[in-house]
Amino acid sequence: MAKDKIVLAYSGGLDTSIILKWLKETYDAEIITFTADIGQADELDGLEEKALATGASKVYIDDLRAEFAEDFIYPMFQAGALYEGQYLLGTSIARPLIAKRMVEIARAEGAIAIAHGATGKGNDQVRFELNAAALAPEIQVIAPWRLEKFREDFPGRAEMIAYAESHGIPVTASAAKPYSTDRNLLHISYESGVLEDPDFDASAESNKDMFVLSVSPEDAPDQPEMLELQFEKGNCIALNGQSMTPLEVMEKLNELGGKHGIGRVDMVENRFVGMKSRGVYETPGGTILFTAHRKMESLTMDREVMSLRDSLITRYANLVYNGFWFAPERLALQALVTESQKNITGTVKVKLYKGNIIAAGLSSPVSLYNPDIATMEADPTNAYDQGDAAGFIQLNALRLKVNAGVQQAAAQAKQGV
């Protein structure tokens, strides 16, 4: 009889390498591995051979970089999404794309389940499974880290490393370098191991080899570099006058941002499952794009539209972080965001210098900034009468005066007692 099939989200790292072999033995099933090429670069080298040698019956390695940039990164940046004021959601935004393709493969292959290597303490388990549930509620999900037998076999990474060594499975993790990484087109994240101590200084000179996408600001060039980004309806469509696809924009901005030490974040964040965790992130290109997009909005977005969109940033970021990309509320928010971006067209000039992104000019054919109205000199348009401000202030001050009067009366009555 044909064996059941399980589709495993496979990175070739420590966890999924062990899980591949463990799933095959435990479930007596065919394991089909799926790897999304979303910008891991040379991390994908030799992955197919490794998966087959470890026991996979079939291997999918799909180039999803263009889709990732156009359909996930760009819409999220239009929303101004920033988690807890620092994190540009590099790992979070990749998970719905991976889940989407996984369920497509599972259906095509007739698999009974999908599986992932996310731990029972992390956010990724939630993201994979909520996004999968929104797309394919009929497909079972296997999460080995939540299974007692798996945890008995592998209490921690040390046991997994030993297992890999004894079974001839090559992995990049080691007892000497135990932190884990996750790389894609938008960022690289680092966590666990020595980074679990929030007092550990990841920016120290002795740890500079940890970083991949960027140099430290101290080592960045001593000369600044000018960069011009052209936007159309909220999307960056050209750099320095050269038209580019979203994928090409992200690749070029990563190169420039990394060169100038831009986009490093070291933070303690709140995981959806309830605990705090420490993460170190490199997001060079994304940081430039995010900053430039916001500057373009400052010139071209209506004040009240911006206020409404900004009031939803935390909600939107939480939806992405917590795994609700395909939820109806995120889709509804995206419709509002798309509407808000219709006027976000023009050019942003910035200067890149030692970790900084410095404003160097804005222009737009649909700019809402009118120098004739904003000028401190005589207004040739007569659009604004300074005397009108008196009534404006009086009306806005009314409630403040009423409230102050009530407070003063209460204080006087208390003193009289």
N, C-alpha and C positions, 0 to 999 in steps of 0.2 A: 504494500500500500504506500501511496505517496505520503511523504511527511508534511506536517503543517509548516507553513512559512511564517517567519517573523522578520519584519523590516527594522533594522537597527540604525539609529542615527550614529554614525561612526566618524570619529575624528582621527583615529589612529593613535590617540594619546593613551595614557596609562589606563584610565578607567574603561574606555570603550574597547580597548584591546583585550583586557581581561574579560569584560562582559561578553564579548563575541564568543569566546571559547566556552565560558560558563553557561550561556544560554543554549548553545548547541548541545552540551552535555546534559544539562538539567531538563530541557524540554524535548530532547531528541527531535529537534526540528531543523529545517533548512534556515540558515541565517542569511538574509539578503542585506548587505550593508548599503547605506546611502550617505554620501558625503556631498554637502552643498559647497561648491566653490563660490565663496562670497568674499574672496580676497585674502586667503591665507598664504598666498605666494608659495614659497618653496616647502611649506609644511605639507603640501599635497604630493610632493615627490615620493614615488614608490608606494603610494598608499594602496593602490589596487593590488599590487603584488603582496603587500603585507597582509591585507584583508584575506586574500585567497589562501595564503600560507597559514593564517591563523584559524581558518575553517569556514570562511564565507563560501556559499554556493554561487553567489552572484554579486556583482559590485556595480553600484551606480555612483558616478562622480559627475555631477551636473554643474555646468557653469551658469550660475545665477547672478553673477555680479551686476550685469546691466539691469536686471529686474530689481535687484536689491537697491541699487542707487535710485532708479526712477520711481519705483512704486512704493518704497518703504522709507528710505532716508529723506528724499526730497519732500514728500508730504508731511513727514514728522517735523522737519525743520520749518516748513511753512507754519506749523502750529506753534513754533517757538518753544517746543517741549524741552524742559530741563528738569531733571529729577533732583529734588532737594537743593536746588540752586547751584548745582555743580556738575552733575553727571549727564552727559549727552546721550545716554541710553544705547551705547554701542552694542552691547550684548543683547539687551532686551529687544531691540528692533529686529535683530536677525532671527530670533526664535519663531515668529509667525511664518516667515518665509520657509524656514526649514520644515515646520509642521505641515504647511500647505503642500510642499512637494512630497513629504513622507506619505501622507494619506493618498496622494495621487498614485504613488508607486505601489502602496499596499493594495489599493483597489485593482490596479493593472495586473499585479502578480497574484491576486487572490489570497493575500496573506490574512491570517487570523488576528494578527496583532502588530503593533509597532512597539519599539522599545527604545529607551534612552539611558544615558549614563549619568543623568543629573542626580545629585545626592538628595537624601530626604531632609536635609537642612537648608537647601538653597532655593532660589527663585526659579531656576530653569525648569524644575519638575512641574511647577505650576504653569509656567508659560507654555511649555510643550503640550501639556494635557488640556489646558483650557482652550488653546487655539485648535487643537485636534478635535475636541468635543464640539466646537462651533462649526467645524467643517465636515466631520465624519463621525457622528455620535455612535454609529454601529461598530466602530473598530475598537478593539480592546487595546489597552496600554499596559506594558510591562515595565515596571520601574525596579530593577534589581536592588538598588540601594535601600528600598523600603521593605525588602523581603528578608525575613529573619535568617534564612539559610545563607543568603549571600553575605549578610553582616557577620555571621558566625565564621564563615570562610575568610572574610577580609575585614577585620576590625578597623583597619586603617591603611594608609598608603604604604607603610613600610612592608606590610604583608603582601600587598599587591605588587610592589616592586620585586620582592623576593619570588613571587609566583611567576612573574614575567621572565625573570632571569632563569628560573629553573625550567621554564617551558620554551626558552629560546625566542621570546617575543621582545623585539627591540622597542624601547620606549625612551622618551627624552627626559622624563623625570628621574631623579636619583635621590638618594638619601642626603647628598651634599647640596642639592638644588631642588627642594621639594615643592616650591610654590607652583601653582598651576596657571596657565595662560589661556586666553581665548582671543583669537585674532580674526578680524574681518576687514572689509573695505573701510569701515568707519573708525575702528580703533583696535587697540590691544588692551586686554585687562589682565591684571595680575592679582592673585589672592592665595590665601592659605599659607602653610609653612611658616617661614620667618615673618611674613607679613601679618600674621594673626596677632602680633604684638603691636598695638597702635603707636607705641613709643619708638618702634624701629624706624630709623631714618632711611627711607628708600632713595632719597635724593643725595645721599652721601657719595663722595667720590669713589669710595670702595664698592658701591653698588651700581656704578654707571653701566656695567656690562649687562645689567638686567634689561635695559631699555632697547627697543628694536627700531621703532619708527622715528625717534627724534633724538637729537643731541641735547645735552643739558644747555640751558640758556647761557651759562658761563662759557661753553665751548662753541656757541653760535658765532657766525661771522661778525666782525666788528663794523661792517658796513651794512646799513639797512637796504632792503629791497622793496621797490614799489610794485604794487599789484593792482590791476584793474579788473573788477568783476562786473559783468553785464547781466542784468536780470530782466526777465520777461514773465509777467504774471506770477511773481514769487519764486521763479526757478532761475538758477544761474545757468545761462546758456553760452557764455563765452568768457575767456580769461585773456587779458591783454589783447583784446580785439580778435582773438581766434575762436571761432565757433567750436563748441565741444558738446558731446553727449554728457548726461549726468555721470556716467562711469568715468569718462575722461576727466571731467572736472574734479571728481573725488581723488583720482590717481594723481593728478597734477598738484592739487592742493596739499595732499599728503606729502608729496616730495618737497614742496616749498615750506610747508609748516614744520616738517621734521628738520629741515636744514636750519631753520631759525629758532629751534627749541620751543615751539608753540604747542600748547594743548595737553600738558601734563596735569593730572589731577590726582591728589591723594586724599581720600576721604573715608570717614566712617559713616555708613549709610544704614537705613532701616530696611531690612528685608521684609517682604510681604508676609513671610511665615512668622514674623514676630521678633526676631533677634537683630541685633546690630552686627554689622560686618565691616571689615576694612577692605577697601579696594583701591588699587593704583591703576590709573588709566592713561593711555596715550591716545589722543584724538587730534592730531595736528591739522588735517584738512577739514574735519568737521568743525573745529573751533573757528577757523577762518570763515567758513561758509556761514555758520551760525551768526557770527558777529557782523559780517557784511550784510546778511539778509536783514538783520535788525536795523542796521543803519539805513538801508534802502526803505524800510517801512517808515522810519522817522520822517522821511521827506514826502512820502506818497500815500500814506494810510490816514484815513479820516480818524480824528481823535476818538470819537465814540465807538467806532468800529474796533480800533486798537484796544480801547478799554474793555470792551466786551470780549474780544479774543483773549486778551491777557488775563482776564478773570477766570478763564477756562484752562490756562496753561498747566496749573497744578493738577487739575482733574485729568487732562489729556495725558500728561507725563505719567501719572499714576496708572492709567489704563494701559499704557505701553509697558511700563515696568512690571505690572502685575499679571500681564498675559491676556489682556482683553482686546487685542488688536482687531479681531474679527467680530467683536461684540457689537450689537446694534447701537449702543450709545457712542462708541468710538466712530462708527460710520456716520452717525448723525453729526457729531462734532466736526468730522472731516468736511462734511458738506458746508458747514458754516465757515470753516477755515478756507476752503477753496473759494467761496464767495468773497472773503476778506482780501484775497490775493489778486483780484482782478486788476488792481491799479498799481501793483508793486512792480514797476518797470523803470529801468534806468541803469545808471552806472555808479559803482562805488569804488573809490580809490583808497587803498590802505597801504601803510608802510609796515613791513615786517622787520622786527628788530629784537633780538635776544629775548624771546618769549612773549613779546608784546605785539599787539595788532593796533596800530595807531591810525586814527582817521586822517585821510588826506584829501577828501573832496567827495561831493555828491552832485549828481545831475540827473534830471529826468524830464522827458517830454510831457509828463503828466504830474509834475510836481505840484503839491498843494502849498508850497511855500511861496509867498508873494512878497518880494522885497519892497515893493511900493507901499504895501500895507504895514509890513513889519518895521519899516525904517523909523529911526528916531528923528529923522528930518521931516520936512513938510511932506504930507501924503498927497501926491498928485491925483490919486483916484477919489479922494474924499470918501473912501469906503468906511473909515473909522473916525468917529467924532469922539475925542478924548473926554469931552464933557458927559457923554452918555455913561461913562464908567461910574459916575456918582450914583445914579439910580440903580445900576447893577450891584454896586457894593451895598447900598442901602437895603435892597431886597434880600441879599444873601446874609446881611448882618441881622435881619429882623429876629430870626429864631434865636440867634446867639444872645441878643440883648434881652429877649424875653426870658431865656433860661438864666442869664446872669441876674436878672431882677428877682426871680424866684429864689435863687441861691442866697442873694444878699438879704432878702426878707427873712428867710429861714435862719440865717446867722444872727440877725438882729433880734429875732424872737428868742433865740436860744440864749443870747447875752442878757435879755431882759429878765429871763427866768433866773 
